Amino acid sequence: MTLKDKLMIYVYRKGNQIEQEERDLKTSLRLSALDNLDHYEILLHRIKLQAWNEFIKDLYNIVINCK
C-alpha cells in the first residue's frame, strides 16, 4: 500500500469520525442544561480545534512511519 493510499484511507476515516463526534456533541449540548449559546459555540470551537490537532498528529505519524 502506498503512502497516498494510507493517507486517503486515514483522511476518509478521520473525517467520518469527526463528523460523528460533532453530531454527538451538538445533540448532547442541546439536550443538556446549557442554554447559553455563546458557551455552546465556545465548546464547539474547542472540540473542532482538538480534532484538528489530533488529525495533524496522526498524519505526522503516518508520514514518519512510511519512510
Backbone as a ProteinNet text record, in pm:
[ID]
protein_1_A
[PRIMARY]
MTLKDKLMIYVYRKGNQIEQEERDLKTSLRLSALDNLDHYEILLHRIKLQAWNEFIKDLYNIVINCK
[TERTIARY]
85.3	0	90.4	60.4	143.1	106	192	165.7	36.3	15.8	-106.4	-230.2	-226.3	-339.5	-365.1	-257.4	-271.4	-330.5	-282.8	-333	-479.3	-517	-656.1	-748.9	-708.9	-789.5	-800	-687.6	-687.8	-778	-763	-842.1	-990.9	-1026.8	-1167.8	-1223.4	-1149.6	-1195.9	-1201.6	-1097.7	-1093.1	-1205.1	-1230.2	-1339	-1472.4	-1498.2	-1623.1	-1631.8	-1519.9	-1517.2	-1545.1	-1482.4	-1501.5	-1645.2	-1702.4	-1841.7	-1935.8	-1912.4	-1997.6	-1981.8	-1857.7	-1834	-1900.5	-1896.8	-1960.2	-2112.2	-2170.8	-2315.7	-2352.5	-2272.4	-2298.2	-2285.6	-2182.6	-2162.1	-2279.8	-2322.1	-2434.3	-2560	-2585.9	-2703.1	-2691.5	-2574.9	-2552.5	-2569.2	-2511.6	-2520.8	-2663	-2735.1	-2873.9	-2959.5	-2930.8	-3009.7	-2968.7	-2851.7	-2802.5	-2867.9	-2826.4	-2882.2	-2818.4	-2731.3	-2664.6	-2763	-2806	-2896.6	-2825.8	-2696.6	-2618.1	-2553.8	-2598.7	-2549.3	-2400.2	-2350.9	-2207.8	-2124.8	-2168.9	-2098	-2095.6	-2206.6	-2216.9	-2117.6	-2112.1	-2021.6	-1875.4	-1842.9	-1705.4	-1666.7	-1754.2	-1725.6	-1710.2	-1797.3	-1790.6	-1659.9	-1618.2	-1492.4	-1373.5	-1375.2	-1265.8	-1258.1	-1372.6	-1375.3	-1318.5	-1353.8	-1301.4	-1150.4	-1099.1	-954.4	-884.3	-941.7	-883.9	-882	-989.7	-995.6	-890	-871.5	-771.3	-631.4	-602.2	-471	-444.8	-545.4	-530.6	-507	-576.1	-560.1	-416.4	-362.3	-225.9	-125.2	-142.2	-50.7	-55.8	-175.6	-190.4	-130.7	-153.2	-99.2	53.8	111.8	256.4	309.1	241.6	284.9	277.5	175.4	164.4	281.4	311.6	421.2	554.3	577.8	703.4	718	610.7	617	631	607.2	616.6	753.8	845.3	979.2	1056.6
-116.9	0	123.9	217.8	337.3	438.8	538.3	645.3	717.5	739.5	807.3	727.3	596.1	510.8	519	510.1	516.7	650.1	757.6	890	907	857.6	869.8	792.3	672.6	592.3	662.6	713	780.9	904	987.4	1110.6	1078	977.6	938.5	893.3	805.2	754.2	864.5	947.3	1055.1	1155.2	1185.2	1277.2	1225.4	1098.2	1037.6	1040.2	1011.1	1010.4	1150.3	1251.2	1388.6	1433.3	1399.7	1436.4	1372.1	1245.8	1177	1238	1267.7	1328.2	1465.3	1541	1672.5	1659.3	1564	1541.1	1501	1411.1	1367.4	1483.6	1566.5	1681.2	1778	1808	1900.6	1847	1719.8	1658.8	1665	1630	1630.5	1770.2	1868.9	2005.2	2058.5	2022.5	2067.8	2007.8	1884.8	1816.7	1854.6	1915.3	1949.9	2078.1	2117.4	2238	2365	2351.9	2470.4	2549.5	2661.2	2743.8	2868.5	2877.4	2991.7	2959	3025.4	2997.9	3026.8	3131.1	3162.7	3048.3	2991.4	2879.2	2760.2	2734.9	2626.5	2647.1	2768.5	2797.8	2784.9	2828.5	2816.7	2669.7	2589.4	2446	2378.8	2412.1	2353.1	2390.2	2514.7	2560.1	2486.3	2468.3	2397.5	2251.9	2188.6	2050	2040.6	2135.1	2134.9	2153.3	2242.7	2262.6	2136.4	2071.8	1948.1	1840	1827.7	1728.2	1758.3	1884.7	1923.3	1888	1917.2	1885.3	1734.8	1655.3	1509.9	1463.5	1524.3	1490.6	1515.5	1631.4	1665.7	1568.9	1535	1440.1	1303.6	1255.7	1125.8	1127.9	1235.6	1249.6	1247.9	1318.3	1320.5	1179.1	1104.9	968.3	876.6	892.9	811.5	839.4	966.5	1003.7	953.4	968.9	923.5	771.5	697.7	551.4	496.9	577.6	530.4	553.9	611.8	637.1	509.5
0	0	0	-85.2	-95.6	11.8	27.7	123.5	87.5	-41	-86	-44.2	-62.8	-23.7	126.8	204.7	350.1	393.8	332.8	369	330.7	214.3	171.1	264.5	302.5	395.2	530.1	578.4	707.6	705.5	603.6	594.9	586.8	510.4	499	634.7	701.7	831.6	936.8	940.1	1039.4	1013.8	887.7	854.2	902.4	880.3	927.7	1079.9	1145	1291.4	1346.4	1288.3	1335	1313	1198.1	1171.1	1272.6	1305.2	1402.5	1541.5	1579.9	1710.6	1719.6	1610.6	1610.3	1622.8	1552.3	1564.4	1707	1764.8	1902.3	2000.8	1979.8	2067.8	2058.9	1938	1920.9	1988.2	1970.4	2033.5	2185.1	2235.7	2379.9	2438.3	2370.9	2422.4	2416.6	2312.9	2302.5	2413.1	2448	2550	2692	2704.1	2837.9	2888.1	3003.8	3065	3010.6	2912.2	2857.1	2771.9	2825.4	2746.8	2696.3	2721.6	2678	2543.1	2438.2	2302.8	2289.6	2356.4	2349.7	2406.8	2516.8	2578.2	2482.9	2418.6	2320.6	2206.8	2152.1	2040.5	2082.2	2202.1	2251.6	2265	2323.2	2337.4	2201.4	2108.6	1975.3	1906.1	1919	1859.1	1921.2	2052.4	2119.8	2075.1	2057.5	2011	1869.8	1784	1646.7	1646.2	1729.8	1738.4	1788.1	1886.8	1939	1831	1756.2	1648.6	1543.1	1509.3	1409.9	1459.8	1586.2	1642.4	1640.2	1673.7	1668.5	1525.3	1431.1	1290	1245.5	1280	1239.8	1301.9	1429.2	1494.2	1427	1398.8	1332.6	1192.7	1120.5	985.6	989.2	1083.3	1100.8	1127.6	1214.5	1246.2	1124.5	1042	920.4	827.9	807.8	717.7	772.3	900.9	961.9	949.2	970.4	965.4	824.3	723.7	585.3	524.4	599.7	544.8	531.7
[MASK]
+++++++++++++++++++++++++++++++++++++++++++++++++++++++++++++++++++

